Structure formats: C-alpha cells, structure tokens
C-alpha cells in the first residue's frame, strides 16, 4: 500500500511540475521546436551581418550614370546600351560580357509599412511586437530581423520574445535575398545597409540593400558563368559612389 501511495505521490508531483513547466515555458518550448523544424532547410537564416573584410575600391576605368535622382560609377565600360531597360523605379543595365546590373529605389519605411499592412498592425502594435523603435525605419527593422537566428529561441526566454523572434525569423526567411556565403554590413556617406553573398565565392547573384531617411536602394549584380568574376572592390566602387542629385525640373 505504501508503494502505491509513493507512486501516486510521485505521479502527482510529475503532473504538477509538468503543468507548471507548460504554464511557464510551454509556448516558448513549442515555438523553439517549430522554429528548428521549419527552418532546418534554410541555413542562411542562421547567418547574421558581419563587417566587410575588404573595403578597397576599384580604380578601373568607369562610367558615370544616374537614375531616379541618384548618381554613381560603374567600374566597367562594356555597357550594352541598346539593351538597357527602365520600368517604374527599376533600371537594368546589360553588359556585353553577359553580366546584368539592377538598380531600383523605394520610398522611406516601405518595408515596414508593407509588414504593418500584411500583419494588420498599428505602429504601436509593431513596436510592441518587434521592440521599441522597430517601426522608425526600414534599416532599423532589417537590422533587428537579420540579427535574429533560430538558436536564440529557447524554452527559457519570455513568451513575448519567443513570439516576436519567431515572427522576425519568418520575415527574414521570406524577404532576405540568398546569402549562402554570408551577410555583410555596409555603410557609405549617405546610406547604411547590407550586402548578401561574398563575391569571392562567385555566386550567381550579389544583392545590396541600402537605406537612408530619404528612401532606399536595391542593387543586384547578376553574374554569367564563364566570365571574369565581379570583385568586392568593384561592388565597393559602385556602392560608395552612390549619392543623391537634384532631379531635373519638369517644364
């Protein structure tokens, strides 16, 4: 009888302890397990921004171009101008080598507003979910989003942190360009942003997202196989030369 009583006492203890654990850490534990399962096939989601190791700038011959109120330098002179295309706020430059350069612009807080609209959040709700100041700019939100990794969601963080981190990871997985070889912080005189992919690994696409109070810029380098690789020095030449210029006055 005493053995049965002991078993019941221990069973009761286990049930109570389990109930307390579920009450305190159930949401976090479930979220951590779901996150690890959901993102196991997306290794780049575990990447976080690192400083660029190569800040040198190409001194090759260059071509000065301007689109949508911005001027910058292309460190190549083999532009196939007959193929150039502009649509909306996007300009695509083709080179005789087969490489392609994409330049596009977007208004301030464009990404933040889209997330608010999709998730039906007010600015207050947005800050409560993602942290104070997250709604201030696209750069602030991207920084928070890119810094989060699946390993940061554990059973022992707060419920609020678990939920917001899972949401940030989902946004990161959906919106982040391919970054198998890394994410890198970028800063110029007018912009702060992020570069996705290391040119040394010769990816098919290198993406740079730049942000300022006046709006943002997306830059993409699409590389054709079998031609000389685009170097970090050439990427830097373009990024560091981008600056705002006055738009021509309409007549």
Backbone torsions as a table, in degrees:
resi	resn	phi	psi	omega
1	UNK	NA	-40.7	-179.8
2	UNK	-65.0	-35.4	178.4
3	UNK	-63.8	-45.1	177.9
4	UNK	-61.7	-41.5	179.0
5	UNK	-62.6	-40.9	178.9
6	UNK	-64.0	-41.7	178.8
7	UNK	-62.4	-42.9	180.0
8	UNK	-64.6	-39.1	179.1
9	UNK	-62.9	-46.9	179.2
10	UNK	-65.3	-37.7	177.4
11	UNK	-63.5	-42.0	178.2
12	UNK	-63.3	-40.4	178.6
13	UNK	-62.6	-44.4	-179.6
14	UNK	-62.5	-42.2	179.3
15	UNK	-63.2	-45.3	-179.4
16	UNK	-64.8	-46.0	-179.9
17	UNK	-62.8	-41.7	177.9
18	UNK	-63.4	-39.8	178.2
19	UNK	-63.8	-41.1	178.3
20	UNK	-64.3	-42.5	179.9
21	UNK	-62.0	-46.5	179.6
22	UNK	-61.3	-40.1	-179.4
23	UNK	-65.4	-43.5	-176.5
24	UNK	-83.0	-38.6	-170.4
25	UNK	-127.6	8.3	-175.7
26	UNK	-61.9	-48.3	-178.9
27	UNK	-62.5	-44.9	-179.1
28	UNK	-63.8	-42.5	-179.5
29	UNK	-64.4	-45.6	179.2
30	UNK	-62.7	-41.2	-179.9
31	UNK	-64.6	-43.4	179.4
32	UNK	-61.0	-42.9	-180.0
33	UNK	-66.6	-43.4	179.8
34	UNK	-63.0	-44.1	-179.2
35	UNK	-61.1	-45.7	-179.4
36	UNK	-64.4	-35.2	178.3
37	UNK	-73.0	-45.4	-174.0
38	UNK	-67.3	-38.4	-172.5
39	UNK	-104.6	13.6	-178.5
40	UNK	-64.9	-25.0	179.7
41	UNK	-94.3	9.0	-179.1
42	UNK	-124.4	76.8	-175.9
43	UNK	-61.1	-29.0	-178.6
44	UNK	-70.5	-16.3	176.2
45	UNK	-66.0	-23.4	178.4
46	UNK	-83.2	-5.7	178.6
47	UNK	-77.5	145.4	173.8
48	UNK	-127.8	157.6	-176.7
49	UNK	-62.9	138.2	175.4
50	UNK	-125.8	154.4	178.2
51	UNK	-64.6	146.8	174.1
52	UNK	-66.5	133.8	179.4
53	UNK	-85.4	-22.1	-179.0
54	UNK	-115.5	108.3	179.9
55	UNK	-106.5	9.7	-179.2
56	UNK	-69.4	158.4	-176.3
57	UNK	-124.9	132.7	-178.5
58	UNK	-60.7	141.2	176.7
59	UNK	-109.5	14.4	179.1
60	UNK	-65.3	163.4	174.8
61	UNK	-55.2	145.9	-174.4
62	UNK	-138.0	166.9	178.5
63	UNK	-124.9	126.7	178.7
64	UNK	-88.1	127.7	179.8
65	UNK	-132.0	163.0	177.2
66	UNK	-146.4	135.9	178.6
67	UNK	-144.1	135.7	170.4
68	UNK	56.8	33.5	177.0
69	UNK	87.8	13.3	177.1
70	UNK	-128.4	142.6	177.7
71	UNK	-120.1	144.4	178.4
72	UNK	-161.2	176.5	-175.5
73	UNK	-114.5	131.8	172.3
74	UNK	-98.7	123.0	-176.8
75	UNK	-82.6	33.2	177.6
76	UNK	-140.9	145.3	-179.2
77	UNK	-115.9	20.2	-178.9
78	UNK	-107.0	39.3	-179.8
79	UNK	-67.8	132.9	175.6
80	UNK	-95.0	83.6	-170.9
81	UNK	-62.8	-25.1	-179.5
82	UNK	-65.5	-23.4	-178.4
83	UNK	-96.9	-7.9	-178.0
84	UNK	-54.4	140.3	-179.4
85	UNK	-134.2	140.8	173.8
86	UNK	-128.8	128.2	175.0
87	UNK	-144.1	123.9	-177.1
88	UNK	61.5	-122.5	179.0
89	UNK	-106.8	31.0	-179.6
90	UNK	-124.2	132.6	171.2
91	UNK	-123.9	131.6	179.8
92	UNK	-115.3	123.6	179.7
93	UNK	-106.4	130.1	178.9
94	UNK	-107.0	144.4	178.5
95	UNK	-116.3	152.0	-177.9
96	UNK	-65.3	-17.1	176.2
97	UNK	-71.9	-20.3	-175.5
98	UNK	107.0	-13.0	176.1
99	UNK	-70.4	157.2	-179.0
100	UNK	-132.6	141.1	178.6
101	UNK	-122.0	127.0	-178.2
102	UNK	-110.1	131.9	177.2
103	UNK	-133.9	122.8	179.2
104	UNK	-143.3	158.6	-178.9
105	UNK	-124.9	159.9	176.8
106	UNK	-148.8	154.3	-175.5
107	UNK	-73.0	166.4	179.2
108	UNK	-58.7	141.9	175.3
109	UNK	58.5	26.0	-177.5
110	UNK	-62.0	-45.3	-177.9
111	UNK	-69.8	-43.4	178.5
112	UNK	-58.5	-45.1	-179.6
113	UNK	-64.3	-37.2	179.7
114	UNK	-66.3	-41.9	177.9
115	UNK	-64.4	-42.7	177.7
116	UNK	-58.8	-43.7	-179.1
117	UNK	-65.9	-45.8	-177.7
118	UNK	-64.9	-42.8	-176.7
119	UNK	-92.3	0.7	179.1
120	UNK	55.6	54.3	-178.8
121	UNK	-113.3	142.0	169.7
122	UNK	-83.0	164.3	175.9
123	UNK	-54.9	-37.2	178.4
124	UNK	-65.7	-45.6	178.1
125	UNK	-60.0	-41.0	-178.3
126	UNK	-60.8	-47.3	179.9
127	UNK	-66.9	-36.3	179.1
128	UNK	-66.9	-35.5	-178.8
129	UNK	-78.9	-44.9	-172.1
130	UNK	-105.3	-2.3	178.0
131	UNK	109.0	151.8	-177.8
132	UNK	-58.3	130.7	177.9
133	UNK	88.2	-4.7	-176.9
134	UNK	-62.2	-29.5	-176.7
135	UNK	-86.8	-1.0	-174.3
136	UNK	-68.8	-38.6	-176.8
137	UNK	-157.5	159.8	175.9
138	UNK	-63.1	-36.5	-179.8
139	UNK	-63.7	-46.0	-179.8
140	UNK	-58.8	-44.8	-178.8
141	UNK	-68.2	-42.1	178.4
142	UNK	-62.4	-38.8	179.5
143	UNK	-61.7	-46.1	177.5
144	UNK	-62.1	-43.0	-176.6
145	UNK	-66.6	-43.8	-176.1
146	UNK	-76.0	-20.8	179.9
147	UNK	-79.5	-19.4	-176.0
148	UNK	-80.6	144.2	177.2
149	UNK	-135.6	158.4	179.6
150	UNK	-57.6	-32.4	-176.4
151	UNK	-67.8	-17.2	-179.6
152	UNK	-78.2	-14.2	178.5
153	UNK	-93.2	107.7	-179.2
154	UNK	-124.6	166.7	179.6
155	UNK	-64.5	-13.6	-169.7
156	UNK	-110.7	15.5	169.6
157	UNK	-92.9	171.9	-178.7
158	UNK	-70.1	159.2	178.1
159	UNK	-60.6	-43.3	-178.9
160	UNK	-60.3	-44.3	179.4
161	UNK	-64.3	-40.6	-179.8
162	UNK	-62.7	-45.4	-178.4
163	UNK	-66.7	-47.3	-177.8
164	UNK	-66.0	-38.5	179.0
165	UNK	-65.6	-40.0	178.0
166	UNK	-64.1	-39.9	178.0
167	UNK	-65.1	-42.1	178.6
168	UNK	-63.2	-40.8	177.9
169	UNK	-62.3	-39.6	178.5
170	UNK	-64.2	-45.1	177.4
171	UNK	-61.3	-40.7	179.9
172	UNK	-61.7	-47.0	-178.3
173	UNK	-64.4	-37.0	-176.7
174	UNK	-76.2	-43.6	-167.6
175	UNK	-99.4	-19.8	-174.2
176	UNK	-74.4	132.4	174.4
177	UNK	-62.6	162.4	178.9
178	UNK	-56.9	134.0	-175.7
179	UNK	-145.0	51.2	-177.9
180	UNK	-61.8	-32.0	-176.7
181	UNK	-103.1	11.5	172.7
182	UNK	125.9	160.8	173.5
183	UNK	-118.9	136.8	-174.4
184	UNK	-132.1	139.1	177.4
185	UNK	-75.9	139.6	-179.3
186	UNK	-128.6	138.9	177.0
187	UNK	-143.4	133.4	175.9
188	UNK	-126.7	-173.6	179.4
189	UNK	-66.0	-27.7	-175.6
190	UNK	-116.2	-11.7	-172.4
191	UNK	-135.9	157.5	164.4
192	UNK	-129.1	146.6	-178.6
193	UNK	-176.3	-154.2	-172.1
194	UNK	-143.6	141.8	174.1
195	UNK	-109.8	135.6	-178.9
196	UNK	-112.8	119.0	-178.4
197	UNK	95.3	146.2	177.2
198	UNK	-100.6	120.1	-177.4
199	UNK	-57.2	-26.8	-178.0
200	UNK	-64.0	-23.2	179.1
201	UNK	-86.9	1.2	-179.3
202	UNK	50.9	60.1	175.6
203	UNK	-72.9	160.2	178.7
204	UNK	-73.1	-21.9	-179.5
205	UNK	-143.9	135.2	172.4
206	UNK	-117.8	128.4	-178.5
207	UNK	-118.4	138.4	174.4
208	UNK	-128.3	127.6	177.1
209	UNK	-112.6	123.5	-177.2
210	UNK	-118.8	143.2	-175.9
211	UNK	-132.8	143.0	172.7
212	UNK	-147.5	173.7	179.9
213	UNK	-64.6	-23.8	-178.4
214	UNK	-88.1	-9.2	-177.0
215	UNK	140.6	-171.6	-175.6
216	UNK	-132.5	170.3	-178.5
217	UNK	-135.7	136.5	170.3
218	UNK	-109.4	129.6	177.6
219	UNK	-124.9	133.9	176.8
220	UNK	-133.4	138.9	174.9
221	UNK	-113.7	115.8	-179.8
222	UNK	-105.9	115.2	-173.3
223	UNK	-99.0	133.5	175.5
224	UNK	-86.8	137.3	178.7
225	UNK	-64.2	142.3	174.8
226	UNK	89.9	0.0	177.4
227	UNK	-112.2	161.7	179.8
228	UNK	-53.3	137.4	-175.9
229	UNK	-70.3	149.8	173.0
230	UNK	-76.9	128.9	-176.6
231	UNK	-95.8	162.4	175.7
232	UNK	-63.2	-34.0	178.6
233	UNK	-61.3	-37.2	179.4
234	UNK	-74.1	-40.3	175.1
235	UNK	-59.3	-44.8	-179.8
236	UNK	-61.6	-37.8	-179.5
237	UNK	-58.9	-43.2	-179.7
238	UNK	-70.8	-52.8	-174.5
239	UNK	-60.7	-45.0	-176.3
240	UNK	-72.6	-18.2	-179.1
241	UNK	-92.1	-10.2	-178.0
242	UNK	-66.5	126.3	176.2
243	UNK	-149.0	154.7	-177.4
244	UNK	-78.6	140.7	176.5
245	UNK	-130.5	156.6	179.8
246	UNK	-64.6	136.6	175.0
247	UNK	-74.3	144.6	177.9
248	UNK	-62.2	139.4	-179.7
249	UNK	-71.9	132.9	178.4
250	UNK	-74.2	141.9	-178.2
251	UNK	-81.1	NA	NA
